[in-house]
Amino acid sequence: MTNTKWTIDPTHSAIEFSVKHMMIAKVKGSFNKFEASILANPLDLTTAEIDFTVDVASIDTRNADRDNHLRSADFFDVENNPTLTFKSTKIVKTNEDEYDVTGNVTLNGITQEETFSITFEGQGKDPWGNEKAGFSGKGKVKRSDYGLTYNAALETGGVLIGDQITLTIEIEAAKEAY
């Protein structure tokens, strides 16, 4: 089977993250606006071409003050760096329906190679006859690798904001008709 074009269904997809706060808890959030170009055979992702673009200003941690601070030059500097991008470079099957997807992540003007674990969740037709496929993904990145170093020391030792960001991705995509 050859690769076909798939379009993300944003109402059934999510990009979420978590980061340690005060070294004792986790703060969670999401990016609400993103798009992707996916050329793939869902039954064998090893030849897929995946390009993601995330609107960093769409960050949502359920706290307006924190979100505005994250958009500022202290963190994402969305005026000068409005997007986070991912472009796949290598995909390796690791198990049944599981893959390591490696690619270039560009954020804050810095590009780093990152690998995410992706699971093909299944494929089927919706009630209107559209072919859909589902994917789940997980990965970890260091915010300092992208120049995101804002922090504050705690009286008890340690720092206010952890360096490691855990990403969780849930994607439902529709096969484009030709």
Helices and strands as residue ranges (DSSP letters): E 4-8, G 10-12, E 14-21, E 25-31, E 34-41, E 44-55, G 56-58, E 59-60, H 64-71, E 83-95, E 98-107, E 110-125, E 131-142, G 143-146, E 161-175
